[in-house]
Every structure is written in structure tokens, then in C-alpha cells.
Amino acid sequence: METLSLLGGGLADALTPMNLMWAVIGVLLGTFVGVLPGVGPAMAVALLLPVTYGLDVTSALIMFAGIYYGGMYGGSTTSILLNTPGESASVMTALEGNRMAKAGRAAQALATAAIGSFVAGTIGTLGVVFFAPPLAEFAVQIGAPSYFAIMLLAMVLVSAVLGASKLRGFVGLFIGLAIGLVGLDASTAQPRAMLGVNQLAEGIDIVVVAVGLFAVGEALWTAAHLRRRPLQVIPVGRPWMGRDDWRRSWRPWLRGTALGFPFGAVPAGGAETPTFLSYITERKLAGRHHAEGRESFGEGAIEGVAGPEAANNASAAGTLVPLLALGLPVTATSAVMLAAIQGYGITPGPTLMTDQPDLIWALLASLLIGNALLLVLNLPLAPVWAKLLRIPRPQLYAGILFFASLGAYAVRQQPFDVALLLVFGALGFAVRRFGIPVLPLILGVILGPLMEVRLREALDLSSGDLVGLVNEPIAIIVYAIIVLVVVVPLVWSRVAPRPATPLTEVPERDRQEVGS
Amino acid sequence: MIVVAYTPDVYGEAALAHAVTEAGLRRLGVVVVNATRGDAFVDERFASTERLAELDAALGEQGLTHEVRQPVGVEPSEAVIDVVKEVGGSLVVVGIRHRSPVGKVLMGSVAQRILLDAPCPVLAVKPSP
């Protein structure tokens, strides 16, 4: 039980008043941004990146983890009360949740979402505690070629499997990879894609890219759609659940967790698939245990909120396994968190767990604490969160733009970076306009340079011979998986008749924040 | 025509009640205006479609010539005044509310703008205590 004693040490670290305060700030901020549609945890973390350079790395990560979990929770409030999912992972919650709210059971829907998130988040975090260290131990032994292959797999999965269009996914990925190339070559110091601008020599700071894409891009997009018909919010009191609701909720919570965690942990994470699967499962199983479940599905069944909401949080926890064990982010938020870790001069990757054990264990412990805090804070605060939706967009986005410019300038105190921020803001607007997913793009920017290092390493070892890329069994297996992932659906779509229209239509703008 | 600046709360209901009384006395029609700037996700002064349908039916039962409008993305006071000018309104009815000093600094007052800018007399009413 070495893991448990390490976790205990982490708890002791995380329970200092200062770290506890950052956890509280994180979960409050996370819920805040999660509640507001369009403002996601990825944006919040990006905006806070420069702020946290003044903090020590543990506090910063604790706060970010709080934002991540809080954002997942906050999205459910908006889904249930407004039928507008705050982030893509809450789309399924909205289906039954909003019907429950309309039927006057908003309090129970919010309660099952909150408690389900807590249960799933806690089990999921414990899952990270037990799975990440062995995976990291295994990952330390694999060489650069395999590592390169795994990163390639993550990119292909994220670009080709998630999202509606493979082409758009790859367009996003290549834009991101191109941005990652800018600057002096790390080993030969040759200028690359610098267009003769010397300020680009150090490469483009990830803060500028992330803030530009998420904050400025979203602000421009909102400005273009500023005035819209307001939505009817369903008034809600303090969330609570009756005996019967508990009886109907606990199985979906556990099933949702079991579905969500593995999906978060594989490099093609994202919470859309597990929440969808959980919804379908609950729908099928409804009525097996309780007669009322079968009847109420489609008009506000509590199972349909409990399951997807648990899956959503479990997958958020699951994404921490590849992030901590391999340095491989699979959601936009964890990609930006990885950038934060890099900002402290810490190399993310399999050695992270052995190099920075205090940091990792404090982070995992703070996730457990953050989860409990979310439950304690959010049950009584639900009516307050609903009020946030009345903030007029001009004021809200003015604040976001202020922090965005401040952040971009603070990185290097260079006016040039603010100009660059506007360029990436325009890019952020363009990708939203053309429906290009943001996740492959940001992953390309962050993983591209890391991947290049591994590629160079592998090729140096084999003196430039391409065979050096496939001389490890793991690499060969991973390449085989990539081929399967790309080729099989193509063949399948030729052979099998075209499937019917997607089961759920995600509104255009919600697709943008994939996995954030 | 009598124009009512309507909101789905006691103030709006008071304004509507007085407007209906006036309309009966003056033998005029009623135009109900419920406007929103539409710049927030939720505006609690924006009436639901069901509420407006109810209102429409209730006015119809009373045998009044009436119209219900719900402009989105406009300044509410301007929307009301535009409607007054358009339909040649002879009276605007608006509900007024107590406001905190801070509230006055942060937000403009729709009632005040209507009182100052309307091209016709304005009846300012309060809900009965």
C-alpha cells in the first residue's frame, strides 16, 4: 500500500491553508466558467496561465485541477436549467435534465448531478492514483520511437475520431503543428517559419496562442452574435434528493463512472462518447430495477442525468492518467495544463512521477479535496450560479479581453505579443466560423514540439535511418492501431450502408469547445 | 393606442392593469411591448412565450383591440418609444420601482428614459402595496 501512504503525504501537502485556498478559488472559478456557455475551463486556465507564474507549481496545479473539475460540474447547471449545455460534455445531461427541471424537479436534477459528479470524481481520482504510477513506470522504459508513435496516435485519434469531420480535424491539427514549428530549431538553431521577425525566435508562447484562441476568439465570435433571444431559466431552490431519487441514482452513478474513466484515460479522450454511451445504457436499463424509470425516460428520468453526469466527471479524471503518466493531454483543458507544467521548467512525461512525486501526489490529493469542496459549495450555491447567466455579454467579454491582453503582455513584456494575440484571436474566430475543432489545433501547438524532440531522438539513434522509427515492438503495435483507426472506418463506410443521421444534434457552437 | 411597457413581474402587471382600465375609458386599443437587449443568456424581464400567449388571450376576452410585441436586441426604452411613434400612441403606461443608489449608477432606468423621451403623456404606476 505504498500508493496510499504517498497519497497521504499528498493530502498533508494539499491541506495547507494556502493550498486549500487555491483549491477553493479553483473550484469556484471553474464552476463560474462552466456555468457560462461559451466560456470553458480551457479558456479560464489559459487566462490564468500568466497569473500563476507568480505561484509555486503545486498551488497553480491545484487551482487548475479545481477549475477543470468545477467546469465539468458547472456545465451541468446550465444544461439542466437552461437546456443550453455550457460545454460539450453536458449535452447528454441536458436531454433528461432539462425535462426534469421543466417538470418541477430541477432541485433533484441538480442534486443528482452534483452528487454523481462527486462520486465519479472521487472514484476516478482514486483510479488515477492507482493506474498512473504503474503506467508511468512502464512508460519510462519505452524508447523515443514508441513515444513518438503514441503521440502520433493521440493526434490521429483526436483529429479523426472525435468531431464531425475528419478533414476539419486534420486542418485544425496541421494549423496547430505549423504554429508549433515557428522559431529557431532547437538543435541546429536554424530559423523556421519566422518570416524575418526576430521576436519569433523563441517560438510563439503557448499562453499567447491559448489565450488568443480561447479567449479572444470566443469574444470575437460572441461579438458577432451579440444579441440573441434570452432563454427562459427555470427557477430553482436548494438542490435536494428524496429517498426514491437516491435509490434510482446510485446505479447510474457507478455505471457512468465505469464508462467514463477508461474513455478519459485512452489518448482519444473527450467526454462526449462516454456520456453518450452512459445515456444509452441508462435508457436501456431503465425499468429493470424500477418500473417508474422505464416510464419516465424521455420526460425527465433521473437516471438520464445521474449516468452521463458521472461519466463526464469520471472521464475528466481519466484524462489525468495519460497527462501525468505520459505527458499526453487529450482534452483542451489538460493541454493547457500541460503548458502550465512546462512553464515551470518541468518536463512532462513518464519521468514526471519519479522526478516530482510531491507535486503529483499533492495534485491528486487536492483533486479529492476539490471534489468534496465542489459538493459542499455547489449544493447551496446553485441558485447563485443560475443568477450568473444574467451577466450581460458586453461586460463579461470586456473583462475577458482585459485579462487576455494583460496575460499576453505579461509573458515577456513585449507589445509584439499583444499584436500576436490579436492574430490568434482572428484565427480563433476563423476556426469557429469554419467549424474547425479547437482541440486538435491546440494539441498540435503543444504536442508538436514535444513530438519533434522524440522524432529527432529516434532518428539520431539510428543515424537518420527511418527504420529507427519502427524498431520497437510497441511502436509497431501503435502504428498498426493508427492504420486500423484511420482505414477501418473508411472501408466500413464504403461497405456498410450510410448510417442514419446522428442521434443527437449538437448545436454548431457547442461543437467548438470539444473536450474543454 | 395605449402603449404598455410590460415586464413579467408585479410592476409590469400593474402597468398592464392600468393600461386596460384606461383603454376601456378612452375606447382605445392596447399595444403591449416587452423588449430585451438580449445581451445576456437570461433576462428575467423577458416574458416567456406562454405568458405572452396568455396575455394575448386575456386581452382578447376583454374585447380590446390589442397587439403584443416582443422586440429583441434593442434598448427597451427606445423600443417602447419607437412603438409609440409607429402606432401614434396617445399614452404610455410604465411600472416604476424603487432602486438602490448603486443600482442607479450601474444600470440606466427604462422608466426614466420613457418619461423623458416619450412624445406623449406617460402614466407611471406602482403595484398596489
HADDOCK unambig.tbl for C-alpha pairs under 7 A between the chains (distance, minus, plus):
assign (segid A and resid 226 and name CA) (segid B and resid 39 and name CA) 6.04 0.50 0.50
assign (segid A and resid 227 and name CA) (segid B and resid 37 and name CA) 6.91 0.50 0.50
assign (segid A and resid 227 and name CA) (segid B and resid 38 and name CA) 4.86 0.50 0.50
assign (segid A and resid 227 and name CA) (segid B and resid 39 and name CA) 4.97 0.50 0.50
assign (segid A and resid 227 and name CA) (segid B and resid 73 and name CA) 5.07 0.50 0.50
assign (segid A and resid 228 and name CA) (segid B and resid 38 and name CA) 5.05 0.50 0.50
assign (segid A and resid 228 and name CA) (segid B and resid 39 and name CA) 6.54 0.50 0.50
assign (segid A and resid 228 and name CA) (segid B and resid 73 and name CA) 6.63 0.50 0.50
assign (segid A and resid 229 and name CA) (segid B and resid 38 and name CA) 5.44 0.50 0.50
assign (segid A and resid 229 and name CA) (segid B and resid 72 and name CA) 6.03 0.50 0.50
assign (segid A and resid 230 and name CA) (segid B and resid 38 and name CA) 5.55 0.50 0.50
assign (segid A and resid 230 and name CA) (segid B and resid 40 and name CA) 6.60 0.50 0.50
assign (segid A and resid 230 and name CA) (segid B and resid 41 and name CA) 5.28 0.50 0.50
assign (segid A and resid 230 and name CA) (segid B and resid 42 and name CA) 5.01 0.50 0.50
assign (segid A and resid 230 and name CA) (segid B and resid 43 and name CA) 5.87 0.50 0.50
assign (segid A and resid 231 and name CA) (segid B and resid 41 and name CA) 6.04 0.50 0.50
assign (segid A and resid 231 and name CA) (segid B and resid 42 and name CA) 5.32 0.50 0.50
assign (segid A and resid 232 and name CA) (segid B and resid 42 and name CA) 6.46 0.50 0.50
assign (segid A and resid 232 and name CA) (segid B and resid 48 and name CA) 6.65 0.50 0.50
assign (segid A and resid 233 and name CA) (segid B and resid 42 and name CA) 6.45 0.50 0.50
assign (segid A and resid 389 and name CA) (segid B and resid 40 and name CA) 6.63 0.50 0.50
assign (segid A and resid 389 and name CA) (segid B and resid 41 and name CA) 5.38 0.50 0.50
assign (segid A and resid 389 and name CA) (segid B and resid 42 and name CA) 5.55 0.50 0.50
assign (segid A and resid 390 and name CA) (segid B and resid 40 and name CA) 5.38 0.50 0.50
assign (segid A and resid 390 and name CA) (segid B and resid 41 and name CA) 6.11 0.50 0.50
assign (segid A and resid 390 and name CA) (segid B and resid 42 and name CA) 5.01 0.50 0.50
assign (segid A and resid 390 and name CA) (segid B and resid 43 and name CA) 6.03 0.50 0.50
assign (segid A and resid 391 and name CA) (segid B and resid 40 and name CA) 5.71 0.50 0.50
assign (segid A and resid 392 and name CA) (segid B and resid 39 and name CA) 5.19 0.50 0.50
assign (segid A and resid 392 and name CA) (segid B and resid 40 and name CA) 4.28 0.50 0.50
assign (segid A and resid 393 and name CA) (segid B and resid 39 and name CA) 5.33 0.50 0.50
assign (segid A and resid 393 and name CA) (segid B and resid 40 and name CA) 5.43 0.50 0.50
